[in-house]
């Protein structure tokens, strides 16, 4: 049985069209169940909710809908990824999956070592890295781009012995590290650009 868009015909009587109506309602319920909770689900409050979203088409360009229309879509970059675009400007496109990270970069501060960073779709940047070995402090990690807002004040730990104490202080532009003995430090910081 398949859905019949010609039901009912203008001359059909409702009492005589019940079997084709039932077939159509059954087909609609089956098709609706692809990504939704069925209309006939035993839990009435769940009916019509999304179970998932299936994207049939993979785009090669952004949809550029007229504002205020937003789009959630798949597009091929290197792989097929999920994107969100708010309105029709290319600056409003945000990749949602498989976010790329940059690095390793040489840390420009006195701490030495390496630095990585990743930008999220929500204009939040995450910096992380490992310093070369130092003792005392402060020794610094300079961020390539300063934060406008710090979301997490700091995070750091030595890479070796648990008997070495490590602490850090973060500003918008850098992270100052201190160690009780000679140690390399793993660190991270995140905030809004």
Secondary structure, DSSP 8 states (H G I E B T S, - for coil): ----TT-S-TT--GGGSHHHHHHHHHHHHHHHTTTB--TT-SSGGGTT-BS------EESS-----TT-EEEEEEESSSEEEEEEESS-GGGEEE-SS--EEEEEE--STT-SEEEEEE-TTSEEEEEEE---EEEEEEEEE-SS--SEEEEEEEEEESS-TTS-EEEEE-SSEEEEEEEEEE-EEEEEEEE-
